[in-house]
């Protein structure tokens, strides 16, 4: 037998080629585009009508919900009763937001001096971590003012260090940045910190 220039001599070879032809045909059929629902419906057919019993149930439920009046709530009522939820359905528990690492972190003592021909501010301070976890990447903001209290400069610095839980750490002569030569007072405060 000859098919398109190929010759199959034995019947076993013919039967071995049939599954390959069937698989190729199925693959091609699956790859053909199919009509969508919008294309298959003609323009003259009316849209499907919703089941009447289902529509009645929905209307009855909405009427029941809209006609209910809020009842007086006793002070000892459960949260599920107050919210109007059935007693067998529990309301989700609200999780208290985790405290900020800054809540337990504090600058205990601080001082500053000039360096670099009087233009650099070198700050010495002690951090106390009262948290139950260590903190790192602490950012401080220092505000510099004149002798009369008028504001001059703000500088920020991130300390890439870790302060262990329930401990203190002292930083001596840390460069905060360049400041105005008229600055006499400095006040540093904590801005951010990361929990470890």
Beta strands, then each sheet from edge to edge (+ up, - down):
strand 1: 2-3
strand 2: 6-7
strand 3: 105-115
strand 4: 120-129
strand 5: 135-145
strand 6: 151-163
strand 7: 167-178
strand 8: 185-195
sheet 1: 1+ 2-
sheet 2: 3+ 4- 7+
sheet 3: 6+ 5- 8+
end
